[in-house]
Amino acid sequence: MTWTDEKPFRPHPLLKNGHVMTVVAAFIRRQFALPRAKERCFEVDADSKLLGHCHWQEGKDRAAPVLVLVHGLEGSSASNYMLGIGEKAWQRGFHVIRLNQRNCGGTERLTPTLYNSGMSSDYRAVFDELSSGDGFSRIFFAGYSMGGNLVTKMAGEFGEAVPAALRGVAAVCPAINLGACADELERRNNYFYQRHFVTGLMSRYARKVELFPQRYSPNGFGRIRTVREFDDVITAPQFGYRDAQEYYEAAGAKCVIDKIRLPLLLITAQDDPFVPFEATRASGVEKNPSIVFKAPEHGGHCGFISDESGRERFWAEQCVVEFCAGLAARS
């Protein structure tokens, strides 16, 4: 029996509202016991690199498993959950790599492109470098929200041809149905999240305009108030899509859920404010025997602060590490 079976999520009694759980998890102050990270750039295409913050197990070299972490929309390698999972995994003997997606964590100069929710090839490139280049034989990926969609999409794209070195994937509140998430953000009670994301996306776009003025225009698309509008007039055209909806259909992992053939842990909350639980269920996650599906009634978006203390307070982080550790122990 796995840890996730033994420890069902019990929310902190003051955090049974999905919005409250989400906000508290995002802004709570935490301290982490991680060794100093070493920076490493992973080349993901001819002109783009991803910056990783790596915590290596000294003296263990390639014998230890590797956990690669991917953050969510407008997050970075320094997000609380990235550090939280990283700390727990490192203490369990994993090499840990906290990746920044393209342009995130101050890395706008490392790529001329924007980022989007369908760029799973970036993480295949990271996997190839770690497995073929470095010789690691037990590699795991874990992603939150947008990052959860990316690693889930990667897993599905491998289909039956799962590389031997890729031992498992975990996704927390993955936005696998991007259109449904964009629609949910437009609900009145999600105004705070919508404004937060749009402000961040527009600020990041402004930095790209400064760095690559020949490629990006500072105007010509009017006022942008929603994530869907941003994707309609900026993301979609930049990546060759007709509009946001075509981009969402191509980039969402919902299209490959049935093709996943490696162990995948998918955690979501039924009260997530903007990743609709029913949309996740409708993708068929419960029908695929390769997927361990955990959907507590409470948890908010990437929150899951439990009534426990210490290491087990942040339940999803603990679940991810225990899931990966269990798979690593089998080989």
N, C-alpha and C positions, 0 to 999 in steps of 0.2 A: 504493500500500500504506500502511495506517495504522500509527501507532506501536504500537498494540496487537497488530498482526500481527508486527511486527518484534521486539518485546520480550516474549516469553512470561515468565510469572512464575517466577523461581527463588528459593525461600525462603532466608532466612538459615539456614545449616547448623544452628544451635542452636535453630531455631524451627519444626521440622517436625512438631511436635505441635500439634494444633488448639487445645487449651486453653492451652498455653504462649504460642502466637502471640496469642491473644485477650487474655490478661492483660497481656502485655508491651506490646502496642499501646495498651491502655487507660491504662497507668500510666507509660509512658516519658516522660521530661521532654524537651520540645522547645521551641525558640525560633523565633519567627516574625517575618518582616520584612514587616509590613503597615502602611500608614498608619493614623492614628487614625480610628476608625469614627465615622460620624455616625448617630445613632439616628433611626429613623423608624417610626411606627406605621401599619400597614395595616389598614383597617377591613374585616373579613371577614363580618360580619353586623351587625344593628342594634345589638347591645350587646357586641360582641367585637372586639378588636384583636389583631394579632400584632406583636410588637416585632422589628424588623430592625436589624442592625448593618451599615451600608452603607459600602463603600469605593469611592468614585467616582474615575474617571480624570479628573484635572483637565484642563480644556481640551478634552476630547473629547465631552462632553455626550452626545447621543443617537447619535453615530456609532459608539461602541464597543458591542460585545455585552454582554449582562447575564447573569450566572450567579447563580441563586437557589439557596441551599443549605438543606437540611432535615435536621435531626438525627434520631437514633433515640430509642427508649424511654429515658426518664430522662436524656437528654442535654440539650444547650443549644447556643446559638450559640458558646459558649466551648469546646466539645469539641475535642480535638486534631485530629480529622479535618476538622472545619469550618474551623479555622484553617489546616490544611495545604493543603486544596484551595483555600481562599480566597487564600492566599499565591501558590500556583502560577498560579491564574487571573488574579489581579491583575497579576502579572509578565508575563503573556501579553497584557495589554491589555484584560481584561474589567473592567467594573463588577462588583462582588461584593456580594451581599446575604446575610448570614448570619441566617437567620430563627430565631426561637424559636417552637416550637409553643405552642398555648394552655397557659398556666400555667407554662411552662418559663422558665428563666433569671430567676426572680424576678418573673414577670409575672402572678401569680394575680389581681391586682386588675383586670386588663384584660378579664376575661371572667367571667361567672357560671357558666359550664359547666366540666365536666372536659374532658379531651381523649381522643380515641380514634383507632384506626388507620384509620377510614373517612372522616375529615373532609377528603376531597380537595377539597371545595368551597372550603375556606380558600385553597388554592393557586391555584384558578381565579380567586378574587377578587383575589389578589395579582397574578396574570398580567394580569387586566383593568385593574387600576390602572396597572401599568407600561406596558402597550401602549396602551390607549385614553386613559388619563389623562396619562401622561408622554410618550407617543409613541415609545417604544422599539420597534424593528422586528426585533431579533434577540435573543430571550430563550430562555434555557436553564434547566432545573431539574435538580438532582442531589440525591439523598437516600440516606441510610444506614439500613439495617435498617427500623425502623418508618417512617422518612421515605422510604425507598426504596419501601415499599409504597404510601405516599400519592402520590408523584409518578408511579409506574407506574399506579396506579388512575386518576389524573387523565388520563394519556395515553390509556388505554383508553376512558374515558368520552367523550372527544372523538370517537372513532370516525373516520368518514370526514370529519367537519367540523373538521379540524385548523386552528386559526387561523394565518394567514400568519406572524405574529410569533413563534410558538412553533416554534423550529428544531430542538430536540432535548431528550431527557431521558436521564439516567443514574441507575442504581440500584445500590448496592453492598450485597450480602447482604440484599436486600429480603425482608421477612417476608410474602410474598404468599399463603402458606397458613397463616393464623393458628392454626387448630386444630392442625395438625401441629407448629407451633412450641411451642404451649402444652404439648402432649403430650411433646415432646422435653425441655422444661425440667423435667419431672417425673421424669426419669431420675436415678438416684442420683448419677451423676458430674457432674450439672449443678446440684447443691445450691447451690453458691456463687453462680451467676448468679441462680437462683430467689430466694434470700434477698436478694440485692442489689436486684433489681427490686421485690420485694414491700415491702421496707423503704422504698424511694424512693416507691413509689406510695402507701403508707399515710401517709408524712410529708406528701406533697403533699395528700392528701385531708384530713388534719388541718388544714392551712392553709386549705383551702376551707371547712371547718366553722367556723373562726374568723371568716372574712370574710363568709360567707353562711349564718348559723345557721338562717335560716328555710327554706333550701333543702336543707341537708345534715344528716343525723343523725350524731352521734358514735358511736352504738352500734346494736345491733339486728341485727347480721349475724354475730356470733360471731367466733371466731379465724380469721384469714385467713393461710394458709400458702403458697398458690401464686398465680401470676398468673391461672390459670383461676378460682380461687375469688374473687379480687378482681373479675374481669370478670363472674362469675355474680351476685354480690350487690351490686356497686356500678356498674360501667360499664354493663352491659346494662340494668338498670332505669332508669338516668338517661337513656338514649337510646332507650327504648321497645322494647327487644328482650326476648324471652321469657327468654333465658338466654345464657350466654357463647357456646355453639355457634351460635346464631342470629346473634349479633353477628359472630362470626368469618366465617360464610358471607357475610354482607352486606358486611363491611368488607375482605375479602381481595381483592387485585388479581388473583388467579388466575381470577376470573370474567370478566375483561375482557382477558386476555392476547391472545386471538385477534382483538380489535377494534382493537389498536394499529396505527396507520397513519403514525406519524411515527418518525424514527430514534430508537431507544432502545438504550442500552448497558446490559446487565445482567451484573454481575460477582458471582459467588458462589464459595465454596470447597467442595470436596468433603468437607473435614474440619471444616466449621462445626459447633460443638458443639450449637447449638440452632435453626438454620435448616436443616432437612434437605435435602440436595442432591437426593435422589430425589423429594421432594415438589415442589421447584422444577421439576425436569425434567417431572414428571407434568402440570404446568399447561400444557404445550405451548409453552414458550418457544423451543424449537429449531425449531418448525414455522412460526413467524411470520417472514417475510423482512424485516420492519421492525426486528427485534431482533438486535443483535450480542450473542451469548451467550458469555461467558468464564467457564470453571469450572475453575481450576487445582486440582490434587490437594491442595495445601496453601494455607493462608491464614487459617484460623481464622475467627472472626466479626469482620469489618471490620478485619482486621489487615493482611495482605499486606506484611509487612516483608521486603524482598528482600535478596539478597546484594550489591546495588549500594551505592554510597555517594552522598552528596549528595542532589540533588533526586530521584533515581530510587529512593531507598531505599524510599519509601512508594509502591509500585507502583500500587495502585488509584487513589490521588489523581492520579498522573501520567496514568493511563489516562483518567480522567474529563475532565481538562483537555485532553488531546490530542484526544480524541473531539469535544468541543465546539469546540475551536479549528479542527479540520478542517472541521466543518460551517459554522462562521462564515466561514471563508475562501472558501467556495463562493458567498457572496452579498454 
